[in-house]
Amino acid sequence: MIVGIDVGGTNARALLVEPGGVEVRARSLASSTGDGPALVATLVGLVDELRATSQVDAVGLGIAGLAGRDGVLHYSPNLPALVEFPIGPALEQASGLPVAVGNDATVATLAEARLGAGRGSDHLALVTLGTGIGTGFVLGGRLLEGANGFAGESGHSVVDADGPTHVTGQQGPWEYFASGSALGRLGRDAAAVGAFGRGVELAGSAESVTGHHVGVALGEGDAQAAELFDGWCRDVALGVANLVLLLDLDRIVLGGGLVAVGEPLRDGVARHLVDLLPGASHRPGVEVRLAELGDDAGALGAALLAAGRD
């Protein structure tokens, strides 16, 4: 059995799965706050809980940021206390088990490719729309990790060199315009000038509007929300088009919390993607799907990563 763990900014989600990832035997959740040694202690507790009744052969970690093959988290805005901490080797020593470490979006891509919305495609990208944008790629049926394990940081690719400065210090990166956070900012900006009244009603104030409120209003048929959402979908599709042009992908899987919006998200991105791809009428279509594995994708993918490195 394999333990797969998805380490986020606030929680660590662990699953006990058989090596192929199809059968989940048990799950557990714990806080992921604290420094490196504290997190290792938390993760060992999760592993021990799950291996109390089953033999565990390996552990996989999916973690937000530049997670290298050396098991070190080299950069992570969401987990600054862990930067340059050898989370993989430390957990390996503490648990006595082999540990594989990968970026959270990259390992989630592996899970969706084998078990979820990516099945049947050998050339796909998972685009996760959340606080930022995470991406992962399967090319020729193989997970793309890159020279250092850092492949998939597409959210930081610049789409407007003269654009606003992002929290990373970059000007105009894709995730500034097309993340879930970006949709919330669009909603707040519109609400502040009286152009998104339903958002204010849902959130209680213009300052409290989030992407979730835009999605709820969209589902209610609010015209202002529909306009905001359509513009945001175009920004998502702009970055997706660049990925398709670079890698000749045939499927895009959209993940993250905004998947709850459902078909309007899929259809909006797909419609704009056709307009943004040169020669779209002469190339095979790119299928856009919604992720299927939900909150389990990261932990399942981490388990699959560990199973593949036995």
C-alpha positions in Angstrom: 0.0 0.0 0.0 1.0 3.6 -0.6 0.3 6.7 1.5 -0.2 9.8 -0.7 -0.2 13.2 1.0 -1.3 16.5 -0.4 0.3 19.3 1.6 -1.5 22.7 1.3 -1.1 26.0 3.1 -3.4 25.0 5.9 -4.1 21.3 5.8 -2.4 18.0 4.8 -4.7 15.4 3.3 -3.5 11.8 3.3 -4.9 8.7 1.6 -4.0 5.1 1.9 -4.3 3.5 -1.5 -3.3 0.5 -3.5 -0.4 1.1 -5.8 -2.5 1.7 -8.9 -4.5 4.4 -7.0 -7.9 3.0 -7.9 -8.9 1.8 -4.4 -8.7 4.2 -1.5 -8.6 2.3 1.8 -8.5 5.1 4.3 -8.1 8.8 4.6 -6.9 11.3 7.2 -6.6 15.1 7.6 -4.3 17.3 9.7 -3.1 20.9 10.0 0.0 21.6 7.9 1.0 24.8 9.7 4.3 25.2 11.4 8.0 24.9 10.4 9.7 22.0 8.8 10.3 19.8 11.8 6.7 20.4 13.1 5.3 19.5 9.7 7.4 16.3 9.5 6.0 15.3 12.9 2.5 15.9 11.6 3.1 13.9 8.5 4.6 11.0 10.4 1.5 11.0 12.6 -0.7 10.7 9.4 1.5 7.9 8.1 1.4 6.0 11.4 -2.3 6.4 11.6 -2.8 4.9 8.1 -0.3 2.1 8.5 -1.7 0.9 11.8 -3.8 -1.7 10.0 -2.0 -2.0 6.6 1.5 -2.5 5.4 2.8 0.7 3.8 5.6 0.5 1.3 6.2 4.1 0.3 5.0 7.7 0.8 4.3 10.3 -1.9 4.1 14.0 -1.1 2.5 16.6 -3.4 3.4 20.1 -2.2 2.8 23.7 -3.5 5.9 25.3 -5.0 9.2 24.3 -6.6 9.6 20.8 -5.2 12.8 19.3 -6.6 13.7 15.6 -7.1 16.0 16.0 -4.1 12.9 16.3 -1.9 13.6 19.9 -1.0 11.0 22.7 -1.4 13.0 25.4 -3.1 10.3 28.0 -3.4 6.8 28.4 -2.2 4.8 31.6 -1.5 2.1 29.4 0.3 4.6 27.6 2.6 7.4 30.1 3.3 8.5 28.3 6.5 9.4 25.2 4.4 11.5 26.9 1.8 14.9 25.1 1.4 13.8 22.5 4.1 14.6 18.9 3.0 11.0 17.7 3.6 11.4 14.5 1.6 14.7 13.3 3.3 13.4 14.3 6.7 10.2 12.4 6.4 12.0 9.4 4.9 14.3 9.3 8.0 11.5 9.8 10.5 9.1 7.3 8.9 11.6 4.7 7.7 9.9 4.6 4.3 10.9 5.8 0.9 9.4 9.2 0.0 8.8 10.8 -3.4 8.1 14.5 -3.6 6.5 16.5 -6.4 4.7 19.7 -7.1 1.0 19.5 -6.1 -0.3 20.4 -9.6 2.1 18.1 -11.3 1.1 15.1 -9.2 -2.6 16.0 -9.5 -2.1 15.9 -13.3 -0.8 12.3 -12.9 -4.0 11.4 -11.0 -6.4 13.0 -13.5 -4.5 11.5 -16.4 -4.7 7.9 -15.1 -7.9 7.9 -13.0 -9.9 11.0 -13.9 -10.8 13.4 -16.7 -7.5 12.8 -18.6 -8.1 9.2 -19.3 -7.8 8.4 -23.0 -5.4 11.2 -23.8 -1.6 11.0 -24.0 -1.1 14.8 -24.5 -2.9 16.8 -21.9 -2.6 19.6 -19.4 -4.2 20.1 -16.0 -4.9 23.8 -15.3 -5.8 24.4 -11.7 -7.5 27.7 -11.1 -7.1 28.7 -7.4 -5.2 31.3 -5.5 -2.8 31.1 -8.4 -2.6 28.9 -11.5 -1.0 25.5 -11.3 -0.4 23.4 -14.4 0.9 19.9 -15.1 1.5 18.1 -18.3 1.4 14.6 -19.7 3.2 14.3 -23.1 3.4 11.0 -25.0 1.7 9.3 -22.1 4.4 10.4 -19.6 4.3 12.9 -16.8 6.5 15.9 -17.7 8.7 16.9 -14.7 11.6 18.7 -16.3 15.3 18.8 -15.6 14.8 19.6 -11.9 11.2 18.6 -11.3 10.0 22.2 -11.7 8.0 21.8 -14.9 4.5 23.3 -14.9 5.0 26.8 -13.5 2.9 28.2 -16.3 0.9 30.5 -14.0 4.0 32.7 -13.8 4.4 33.0 -17.6 4.0 36.7 -18.6 1.1 37.6 -20.8 1.3 41.4 -20.4 4.9 42.7 -19.8 3.5 46.1 -19.0 0.7 44.8 -16.8 0.2 45.1 -13.0 2.8 43.9 -10.6 1.9 40.5 -9.1 2.8 39.3 -5.5 5.7 37.4 -7.1 7.2 40.8 -8.3 6.4 39.9 -12.0 4.5 42.2 -14.2 1.5 40.8 -15.9 1.8 37.0 -15.3 -1.1 34.8 -16.5 -2.3 34.0 -12.9 -2.7 37.7 -12.1 -5.5 37.8 -14.8 -6.9 34.2 -14.8 -6.7 32.6 -11.4 -9.6 32.1 -9.0 -8.2 35.1 -7.0 -8.3 37.2 -10.2 -12.0 36.4 -10.7 -12.6 37.6 -7.1 -10.7 40.8 -7.8 -12.8 41.4 -10.9 -15.9 41.0 -8.8 -14.7 43.4 -6.1 -13.7 46.0 -8.6 -17.1 45.8 -10.3 -18.9 45.9 -7.0 -17.0 48.9 -5.9 -18.4 51.0 -8.8 -21.9 49.6 -8.5 -21.6 47.2 -11.4 -22.1 44.0 -9.5 -25.0 44.5 -7.1 -25.8 40.8 -6.6 -22.2 40.2 -5.5 -22.5 42.8 -2.7 -25.8 41.1 -1.6 -24.1 37.7 -1.5 -20.9 38.8 0.2 -22.2 41.5 2.5 -19.9 44.2 1.1 -18.0 45.0 -2.1 -14.7 44.3 -0.3 -15.8 40.8 0.6 -16.7 39.6 -2.9 -14.8 36.5 -4.0 -14.7 34.3 -7.1 -17.2 32.0 -5.3 -19.7 34.8 -5.2 -19.3 35.5 -8.9 -19.9 31.8 -9.6 -23.1 31.8 -7.4 -24.5 34.9 -9.1 -23.7 33.4 -12.5 -25.7 30.3 -11.5 -28.6 32.5 -10.6 -28.5 34.1 -14.1 -27.1 37.5 -13.0 -26.1 39.4 -16.2 -23.3 41.3 -14.5 -21.8 38.1 -13.2 -22.1 36.6 -16.7 -20.1 39.5 -18.2 -17.4 39.3 -15.6 -17.1 35.6 -15.9 -16.9 35.6 -19.7 -14.0 38.1 -19.7 -12.2 36.0 -17.1 -12.8 32.9 -19.2 -11.1 34.6 -22.1 -8.0 35.3 -19.9 -8.0 31.6 -18.9 -8.2 30.6 -22.5 -5.4 33.0 -23.5 -2.9 31.1 -21.4 -4.4 27.7 -22.4 -3.9 28.7 -26.1 -0.2 29.3 -25.5 0.1 25.9 -23.9 -1.6 24.2 -26.8 0.5 26.1 -29.4 3.7 25.1 -27.5 2.9 21.5 -26.8 0.3 20.4 -29.4 -2.1 19.2 -26.6 -5.4 17.5 -27.4 -7.0 17.8 -24.0 -7.2 20.5 -21.3 -8.5 19.5 -17.8 -9.7 22.4 -15.7 -9.3 22.0 -11.9 -9.6 24.0 -8.7 -12.5 25.2 -6.6 -14.1 27.0 -9.6 -14.9 23.6 -11.1 -18.0 23.9 -9.0 -19.3 26.4 -11.5 -19.6 23.5 -13.9 -20.4 23.6 -17.6 -20.3 27.4 -17.9 -16.6 27.2 -17.0 -15.8 24.4 -19.5 -17.9 26.0 -22.3 -16.6 29.5 -21.7 -12.9 28.5 -21.9 -13.6 26.1 -24.9 -15.4 28.8 -26.8 -12.7 31.4 -26.4 -9.9 28.9 -27.0 -11.2 28.3 -30.5 -11.0 32.0 -31.2 -7.5 32.3 -29.8 -5.9 29.4 -31.7 -4.5 30.4 -35.1 -5.9 28.0 -37.8 -8.3 26.5 -35.3 -10.6 25.4 -38.2 -7.7 23.4 -39.7 -6.5 21.6 -36.6 -8.0 18.8 -34.6 -10.1 20.1 -31.8 -8.8 20.5 -28.3 -11.2 19.0 -25.8 -11.8 20.9 -22.6 -13.0 18.9 -19.6 -13.6 19.5 -15.9 -11.5 17.7 -13.3 -13.2 14.7 -11.8 -11.1 13.8 -8.7 -11.8 16.9 -6.6 -9.8 17.3 -3.4 -8.3 13.8 -3.6 -6.4 14.5 -6.8 -3.2 15.7 -5.1 -2.9 12.9 -2.6 -3.8 10.2 -5.3 -1.3 11.7 -7.6 1.4 11.7 -4.9 0.7 8.0 -4.2 1.0 7.3 -8.0 4.3 9.2 -8.1 5.7 7.2 -5.2 4.5 3.9 -6.7 6.3 4.7 -9.9 9.6 5.4 -8.2 9.7 2.1 -6.3 
